Amino acid sequence: MYNEIDLRKERWLAASELEQSSRIHPYLPSLQFIKEGRGYDMETRSERQVMKTQVLVLGGGAGGVGAAISAAREGAETILVDRQGFLGGNMTIGLPLLAFLDAQGRQVTRGLPQEIVNRLIELGGAFGHRECPLHNSTTVIDPNLMKIVIFEKMKQYGVRPLLHCEIIGTNVDNGELKSVILKGKGKEIEIFADVFVDATGDGDVAFMAGAEYEKGQYANGETQPPTLMFTVGGFDLERFMDFLEEHPEELKHGTSMKIRPGYTADFLRASENHVFVGLKNTISKLRKEGKCPIDRDTIIYINLPREGYIALNCIRILNFDGTKIEELSRGEIESNLQIIPLIQMLKENIPGFKHIYLSSIAPFLGIRETRRIIGKQMIREEAAVNGVIPEDTIALGSYIIDIHSGSGDSTLIRSLTGPYGITYGATISKDVKRLMLSGRCISVDPVVFGSSRVMPTCMAVGEGVGIGAALAVQQNRAPEDVDVQTIRQKLREYGAILSLEDDSVVQA
């Protein structure tokens, strides 16, 4: 039998021979590769770390942050997993928080989302909420401060973040989710939990566990396209506002965008807290001249809480499926390659943009739509349009129905007169036991998805989901068996708004 010294010597000799071979065959791995990785210490590397927690939240965007903080706040041992080295997802890439207010100017989202905005205001990273004829309301934020605030909240409430991890598998037994398998830095971690929350946005955990799902519009399967956010400095806001006053036609939109009156240059100039959508005439002209590098008919910028800086939400990758690695790779490459031509187009053609320069690029594509997991209940278009708020509502949605074309340059916008209810049953997987849903992968139809996907709504839903998960653990019962009225009572204690009759509904 070989002893340990002999075994190590044999491995070294084999690696040396392979190094010699790789000089002739350059596609073979080098000696350094062998010594650092495969074939060097397979016994140690193949070990899988096993962990146990009460609530496991997978995905650290708005829905995951809301669920994790809420569960931990109720006393549940909570782990929050994310692939990035930070938390917050799309809240950290320059996008605004939309529709804290409904079309009537009533605040319909509070609770934990408001707590986070309040902290941002303290740090100078937000202006608060402002009514908007297009978006109902806008809350522009500093994306870098958002990262810090979320980490503050993780520490405050005792959430254990587990970052730099990819989800690679699930363990399901007789329809019940037992564990989720992660991988990071070449090692596997299997985490067992009492309750799991899929807040991946794409419904990756539910998909791996075999849950039923939908994807895309019912008519054609088309999903809304992703964007790559980027930030520029050197923007002259006053010069651009002068241009809009001289050319009000640049704030006229297509017939597919139903916008309430009042979205004018005066409205935009009146506050730094605004999101601009326009320049349709100029973009159309530049496209005809072959000078427009983007596949959309308007320019969108978010005015950031930092003078001269705006975040641009203009890039659109068409015919895209965000559940495929090949498509994600294509999207990242195509998006990055559009940035310089787009900046050049703006500098040369739009007053106020003459001196802009690239400041930062988001670390990932902003995905609008992929899978929607089928839950115990589903929120459908009729309920949203008619403002139905059931007694088992755990959050209100109020954002416009906003559907970006996945195959062309247009956007469909439809206003809602008031909020609608997102029910607890829409956050519990129909097929997989002990699996809850939070964020944009909850159980809604494709039209409602155009409204429910925005971040304040996702976090508000997550707050209710987290309470439900914690109660399920404490009561040793399935999430669907938790009394939703107890969840609603706790949500109201934390300032959440669940109906228009709530005392906390205020006119902004």
Disulfide bonds with the S-S distance in Angstrom:
none
